[in-house]
Amino acid sequence: MIKKVALCSRACSDSGMDNFVLLTIHVSGKLTMFTFRDRKWTIIDDLPSPYDDVILFDGQFYAVDNTGRTVVVNVDSSSIVNLVANSVFDGDKKGLVESCGELLLVDTYLSSGPEDDFGFDEGFEYYEEFDCYMSERTVRFKVFRLDRGEVGRGG
C-alpha cells in the first residue's frame, strides 16, 4: 500500500531523457524510491519516525516525518537524505505544500470525536463503543516556511 507518490521526470536527474523517479511512503512509514534506470523499488532506511508526506519542489524531493523533521532526498547518490529542517513537535500530522514559490510545512492539529453528535452531550465515553462513527477533525494548523538557505547544510 502506498500512502503518497511524488514523481520527477528527467529534470531532477542527470541520467538522461528517458528517466523518471517515484518517491513514496511505504506502509511501514519509510521512504521508498523507484527509478526507471534501475527498474526496482528501494527502501530508504534512515529514520525511526514514520514519514507523513513527500513532495517534488524545485526539482528536488522533500519528505517530512511525523515529528516535522524535513529532509531532501538526493536521487543521484544512492538515495541519500540530508536534513533541511529540524523537528516541530506540536501538531498531530505534518504536510508539505508549495505556495507562491515557497515550500511550506503545515502542522495540523487534530481532534477525534463523533462524526456527527446530533447535538447530544453524552461525553466521549459514550462514543467509545462506536469507533466506526469516529472521525478526525482539523481544529487548527500552523504553517512554517522552509529557509532555503539551510538546504544541504544540515538544518
Summary of the structure (lengths in Angstrom):
residues: 155
radius of gyration: 18.5
end to end distance: 31.0
largest distance: 62.2
contacts: 426
relative contact order: 0.15
helix: 10%
strand: 52%
